[in-house]
Amino acid sequence: MSIIQQVTAASLTDNWRTINIDALDPESSSNFDTSTLHPAFAPVSDNEVRTLGQQVRQLLRGGDAEGALRGALEMAPYGGNDAVKEVHLQTVTEVLQSIKASEMTPMLQRIFKTEGGSDALDVLMKYLYKGMAASAKATPSRGSTISPQSTGAGFSQMGGRPGAQSESSGAAMSVLLSWHEKVVEVAGLGCVGRCMTDWRKV
């Protein structure tokens, strides 16, 4: 007779584990507060992030695009609410759109070689993905319905030229994809992995 045949159905349903082993393990998450693993960030107000945006734009007007980009990336409002983070995303996107394509790689290389440059490019990658997600939400779907407008001349007018509504979001997406390519070229694919796994959200 095999051992399987000797085990009855009643013995299979018995709860053989009566001791909570996790309570005895000093490294178990049940023995400490897991919220202490992530330090709390200082709250960031709307006024603070708008002031930072004005300073960044001032640097842009002065011709210091690299300083504007550094300032925007180093002062990411991790402690802000969603509205504050959205305002800062607009500031970062504005800086990225103002930089010429020929200046991207040299600027990223200079930033990467400085102290904290790798972290700055990781933050930039977070903003690139967030900007792409925002651009994708802003683009209307192909199946969106547009009501025709009567012109009185026997035909209907559907609106502007096809795709005109999504041109601005498409242009923004193009800029973000160009930056994404350059950041990966300078910082490597590890930048993408660090961006995806970092618990600090922009």
C-alpha positions in Angstrom: 0.0 0.0 0.0 1.4 3.4 -1.0 1.7 6.3 1.4 -0.9 8.3 -0.7 -3.5 5.6 -0.1 -2.8 5.7 3.7 -3.6 9.4 3.9 -7.3 9.9 4.4 -9.3 12.8 3.2 -9.8 14.0 6.7 -6.1 14.3 7.4 -5.6 16.3 4.2 -8.0 19.0 5.4 -6.4 19.3 8.8 -4.5 22.6 9.4 -1.1 21.4 10.2 0.4 24.9 10.5 -0.8 26.3 13.8 2.1 28.6 14.6 2.3 32.0 12.8 6.0 31.8 11.7 5.9 35.4 10.4 5.3 36.7 13.9 8.5 35.0 15.1 10.7 36.4 12.2 12.3 39.7 13.2 12.7 40.7 9.6 9.0 40.1 8.8 6.9 43.1 7.7 4.4 42.3 10.4 7.0 43.4 13.0 7.5 46.9 11.7 5.7 49.7 10.0 6.4 49.5 6.3 5.4 53.1 5.8 8.7 54.1 7.4 10.6 52.6 4.4 9.8 55.7 2.4 10.7 59.1 3.9 8.0 61.7 3.8 8.6 64.6 1.5 8.0 68.2 2.5 4.8 69.5 1.0 5.1 71.7 -2.0 2.6 74.4 -2.6 1.2 75.7 -5.9 2.9 79.1 -5.3 6.3 77.5 -4.8 6.1 75.5 -8.1 4.8 78.5 -10.0 7.7 80.6 -8.6 10.1 77.9 -9.7 8.5 77.9 -13.2 9.0 81.7 -13.4 12.7 81.3 -12.5 13.1 78.5 -15.1 11.5 80.7 -17.8 13.7 83.6 -16.8 16.8 81.3 -17.4 15.3 80.3 -20.8 14.8 84.0 -21.8 18.4 84.7 -20.7 19.7 82.0 -23.1 20.6 79.5 -20.4 18.6 76.5 -21.5 20.9 74.0 -19.7 20.5 75.9 -16.4 16.7 76.0 -16.9 16.6 72.2 -17.6 18.8 71.5 -14.6 16.8 73.7 -12.3 13.5 72.1 -13.4 14.9 68.6 -12.9 16.7 69.2 -9.6 13.6 70.7 -8.0 11.0 68.0 -8.8 8.0 68.5 -6.5 7.8 65.0 -5.1 5.8 66.3 -2.1 3.2 68.1 -4.2 -0.3 67.1 -5.1 -1.4 66.1 -8.6 -2.1 69.7 -9.7 1.3 70.9 -8.5 3.0 68.1 -10.4 1.0 68.9 -13.5 2.1 72.5 -13.4 5.8 71.4 -13.1 5.3 69.0 -16.0 4.2 71.9 -18.2 7.3 73.8 -17.1 9.6 70.9 -18.0 7.8 70.3 -21.3 8.2 74.0 -22.2 12.0 73.8 -21.5 12.3 70.6 -23.6 10.4 72.1 -26.5 12.6 75.3 -26.5 15.9 73.4 -26.9 17.1 72.7 -30.5 17.6 69.1 -31.6 21.3 69.7 -32.3 21.8 70.8 -28.7 20.2 67.8 -27.0 23.0 65.3 -27.0 25.8 67.7 -26.0 23.7 69.2 -23.2 22.7 65.7 -21.9 26.4 64.6 -22.0 27.4 67.7 -20.0 24.6 67.1 -17.4 25.4 63.4 -17.2 29.1 64.0 -16.5 28.5 66.3 -13.5 27.8 65.3 -9.9 24.2 64.1 -9.7 23.8 64.0 -13.5 22.6 60.4 -13.6 19.9 61.3 -11.1 18.9 64.3 -13.2 18.5 62.2 -16.3 16.5 59.6 -14.4 14.1 62.5 -13.3 14.0 63.7 -17.0 13.0 60.2 -18.1 10.2 60.2 -15.5 8.9 63.5 -17.0 9.3 62.1 -20.5 7.0 59.2 -19.7 4.6 61.3 -17.8 4.5 63.8 -20.7 3.9 60.9 -23.2 1.0 59.6 -21.1 -0.5 63.1 -21.0 -0.1 63.6 -24.7 -1.7 60.2 -25.4 -4.7 61.1 -23.2 -5.1 64.4 -25.0 -5.2 62.9 -28.5 -8.7 62.0 -29.5 -9.4 58.5 -30.6 -10.0 57.6 -34.2 -13.6 56.6 -33.5 -14.4 60.0 -31.9 -17.6 61.5 -33.3 -17.7 65.0 -34.7 -21.0 66.5 -35.5 -21.2 68.1 -38.9 -21.9 71.8 -39.2 -24.4 73.1 -41.8 -23.0 75.7 -44.2 -26.3 76.5 -45.9 -24.7 75.7 -49.3 -26.0 72.1 -49.5 -23.0 70.4 -47.9 -21.8 69.9 -44.4 -18.5 71.0 -42.9 -16.9 68.6 -40.4 -14.5 71.1 -39.0 -10.8 71.8 -39.6 -8.5 69.6 -41.6 -8.2 66.0 -40.4 -5.9 65.7 -37.3 -5.7 69.4 -36.7 -7.0 68.9 -33.1 -4.2 66.5 -32.3 -1.4 68.5 -34.0 -0.2 70.2 -30.8 -0.2 66.9 -28.8 1.4 65.1 -31.7 4.2 67.8 -31.8 4.7 67.5 -28.1 4.9 63.7 -28.4 7.5 64.0 -31.2 9.7 66.2 -29.0 9.4 63.9 -26.0 10.3 60.8 -28.2 13.3 62.7 -29.5 14.4 63.4 -26.0 13.8 59.8 -24.9 16.1 58.6 -27.7 18.8 61.0 -26.7 18.6 60.2 -22.9 18.8 56.5 -23.6 21.8 57.1 -25.9 23.6 59.1 -23.1 22.5 57.4 -19.9 21.8 53.9 -21.2 18.8 51.6 -20.8 19.4 51.5 -17.0 17.8 54.9 -16.9 14.5 53.4 -18.1 14.6 50.7 -15.5 15.4 53.1 -12.6 12.6 55.3 -13.8 10.1 52.5 -13.8 11.1 51.1 -10.4 11.5 54.4 -8.4 8.7 54.9 -5.9 9.1 58.7 -6.1 6.6 59.9 -8.7 6.7 63.2 -10.5 
